[in-house]
Amino acid sequence: MAGMRIAVTGSTGLIGSALVDSLVGDGHEVLRLVRRRSRTGPQPDGTVGVGWNPLLMQIDGAALEGVDAVVHLAGAGVGDRRWSDAYRREIRDSRVLGTETLAAALTRLKTPPKVLVSASAVGWYGQTGDQLIDEQAPSGSDFLSEVCQEWERAAQPAAAAGIRVVHPRTGLVLDPKGGAGARLLPLFKLGLGGRLGNGKQYWSLISLADEVAALRFLIDCQDLGGPVNLAGPAPVTNGELTAELARQLGRPAVFAVPEWTLRAVLGEMAVEVVGSHRVVPKALVEAGFEFLHPDLESIVAAALGRPGN
């Protein structure tokens, strides 16, 4: 990529902020889709704020004229709070309505972007136990799977208009600045970490650096379209992650949280903690992407900021 004009939603989240920093650092012009009017127009970091309100399906479409690519990451955090009926609606609407709004706006442009990278998640597959899953696997039937299916379908008008649409189905991004990493790593550093449930459930990890590199690869790789798993090539169990975190930190990991406790504390959301996704990035690897952190040891080292990672 060279000198591109790229619009990004969800640009203040863990992944979005790292992606924007990477793009701006390489000289690309970045448009951030933002909800606060005070953040529209030129920003101190060199980006430009473009107004939108995904829940009201409002967007400044004219400001998107001339963009080369769009990376759509916006959506309410799945792990931010218990899943009340109201929050379940927010999880769904923030993804589906936002994608519908964005896709419709792109189809109305005189010169549409070449690619829309529209986020999804490995939750699309549902709970898959120890079965190895690639992009050809069927969808699941639980709440998050249904949300992901609607989320991906909402981008179809853009594909029908001739825009290359890619759905990065992201796994667990391990980083101390957000997501599960922000909750797990401090506990392990204090010697209070341990496995969750029986520890046998598979987690499809990816480092933040690889997540950002993969998103940029999807923008540039014209051969990729449709679903693409964004997870490291070697899924691990929660127990294996627990042991590696303890080893690299030199801390004990003797605590274990029983499944019944997780369900009592987290409610329905506990299924994402004790559930299992053994997902591999077949399409990404076959397209030639090379991971910076391909295994558990290097992913954990990167999350801990160890030298050389």
N, C-alpha and C positions, 0 to 999 in steps of 0.2 A: 504494500500500500504506500502511496506517496501523495501528500497534499490533498487528502480527501476531506469532504465536509460530511460529518457524521452526527446524527441526532441520537441522543441517549435518554431513555426514561429510567427512573429508579437510580438516578446518578448519585444520590447521597447515601445509598446503601453500601454494604460491605463490598460487593462485587462491582457495583456501578462506579463508586468513587475510585476504586483501583483501576478500572478500565479507563475512566476519563483521564486520570493522571498519566496512564501509559500512552494514550492517544495524543494528549496535549504535549507530552514530553517528546514525541516523535514528529511534532510539527503539524498535526492534523487540526482542522477547525472543528470544534465540538459545540453542538447545540444541546443544552440541557432542557428537557421538558419539565417545567416546574409549576407548582400550584399557587405559590405565593407571588402576587403581583410585584412586590418589592424586589423579587429576584429575577425579573425579566430584563432583557437588554444586556449589554456588555457587562461582564463580571471581572473582578480583580484577578482571577486566575486565568484570564484569557478566553474563557468560554462565553457563550451567549445564552441567556435564559429565554425560553419560548413558553408562553402560557398555555396551560391546559387544565382541565378538571375531569379526570376520567370517570368519576362517579356520576357527573352530570352530562357526560359525553360531549364536552366542549373542548375545542382545541383551536389554536391559531394556525390553521393549515397553511395560510399564505407564507408564513415564516419558514415552512419546510421546503418551499420551492427551491430546487437546485441541490438538495442533499444527495449524496452518493449512496449512503447506507443508513439504516436505522437499527439500533440495538434496543430492544424493548425488554426491560428488566423489572418494571414496576409491579408491586403486589404487596398486600399486607403480610407481615411476617407470620408464618405458620406456627412458630414456637413462641410468639410474643405473649400469649395469654391462653387461658382455658377456652375450649371451643363451646361457648354458649351459642344459642341459635343465632343471636345477632352477630357474633364474631364469625360464625360459619358463613353468613351472608356476606360479611365484609371480605373474607378470604376469597370467596368466589367472585363477587362483584368487582373488586379491585383489579382482578386479573381479566375477567371476561369483558366487562364493560370498557375497560381501558384498551384492550386489544381491538375490540370492535370499533372504538372511536378512532384509534390510530390507523387501522387498516382502511377504514372508509376515507379518512383524510388523504392517505397516500394515493388511493385510486383516483382522487379528484385533481391531483397535481398535473400540470402540463407535462412535466418531465419527472416521472416517478423515480424513486431510487432503484438501484440495481438489485439491492438485497434488503430484506427485513429479517433480522435475527430476533425471533420472538420467543422469549424464555418459556421453558416448561421444566419438568422435574422428573426424577426417577420414580416418583410416586405414581406416575402414569401406569406403571406395571402392576400396582397393588403389592400385596405381600407375597413374596415368591420363595420364601424359605431358603434352602441351599441350592436351588436351581440356578444355573448360570444363564443370565439374561442378556441378549443383545437387542438391537433395534427391531428385529423381526418378531419379537415376542408379543403376545396379545395384551390388551389392556386389562387392568383389574376392575374391581367393582365396589371398592370402598369409597369413602368421601373424597379423599385427595385424588384418587384415580379419576373419579368423575369430574372433579374440578379441572384437572390437567387435560382431560379430553375436551371439555368445553373451551378451555383456554386455547388449545391448539386449533380447534375448529373456528374460533373467532377470527383467526388470521386468514382464513380461506379467501375472502374477497380480494386480498392483496395478491395471492397466488393466481387467482382467476384473471387478474389484470396484467399478468405477465411478470410480476415481481418474484424473484427467487426468494422463497420463504424457507428459513431453517429454524428448527425447534431444538435448541440445546436442552436436553433433559439432564439437568445438573444433579449430582449427588450431594454429599455432605462436604462443604468447603471448610476445611480445618484451618482456622486462623484465630488468633486471640482477640481480634478487633470486632468480631461479630459472630452470630449464629451459635452453633453448639460449642465451638471452640472457646467463645467468650465465657461460657458457663463451666466447661470442663477443665480448662487449663489452670485457672486459679486454684481449684480444689486440689488438683494433683500437685501443684507447687507447694501447697500447704501440707501435703501428705494425707489428704482427706479423700483422695480419689479411689475409685474402684469400679468394678463392672456393674452394668445396669441389667437387671433381670438375671437370666442365666448366663449371659455373656456369649451365647452361641449365635446370636443374630448377626447377619452380615450387614456391614455398613460400607457403602461405596464412596470412598474418600477421594478428594482431590485437593491439591494445594491451591491457594489463592493465585499464585503466580501462574500455575498451569490453567486455571479457570480463565484468567484474563488472556493468556496466550491462545487458548482454544477459541475464545470468542473472536479474537482478531483473525485467527485462521479461518473461521467460518465466514467472516466478512469477505476475505480475499479468495477463498477456494471456490471457484465457480462450479466445480463438479458436485458440491454438496448441497442437498436440499432435503426438506422433510426432517424427520427426527434424527438427532445425533446425540448419543450419550456422552455427557461430560463427567467422567469419573475416571479415576486412575485404573490402570490395566490389571491391578491385583486387589480385588475386594478382600476385606479382612473382617474378622468377627470383632464384636465389641470387646471380648476378652483379650484378643490379640492386641487391639489398640490400647487397652488398659495396661497390659504388660509392657508395651513399648514406651508409653508415656512415663511409667514408673521407672523404667530402666534409664531412659535418657535424662530424667530429672534427678535420679538417685534418691527417690522417695518411695516409701512403702505404698502399696495399693491393696490394703487388706479389707477395706470397706466394700460392701456389696449392697445394692438397693434392690430388695425383692420386687417382683413384678406387681404384686398386689399393692405395695406402697406407691409405686409409680402411678398406677391407675387411680388410686385414691387421691393423690396430689394433683395429677395432670388431667384426670378425666379421660375423655376420648382421645386426646392428643397423645396419650401414652403409647398408642399403637405405633407411632412413628419412632419411639425410643426402643421398644422391645420387638418391633416388627423387623423383617429381614428383606433387604434388597441386595442381591448379589449381581450387580450390573457391570458389564464390561463395555469399553468404548470401541466396538468393532468398526463402525463407519469412520471414526476419527483416525484410528490407526491405519486402516486401509487407504485413507486419503493421504497418508504421509506425515501426520502430525507426530512430533517427538516430544515426549514428556520430560520436563526438567526434573520432576520428582515422581518416578515411576513405581516406587515401592513404599511400604509403610515406614521404614526407617527414615527415608529422605523426606516424606510428607511431614512426619512429626518433627524432624529437625528443622524444616522450613518454618513450621508453625511456631517453634520455640526460638527462632531467630539465631540458630547455631551458625557458626562461621562456615562459609562455603555453600550455604543453602539460601 
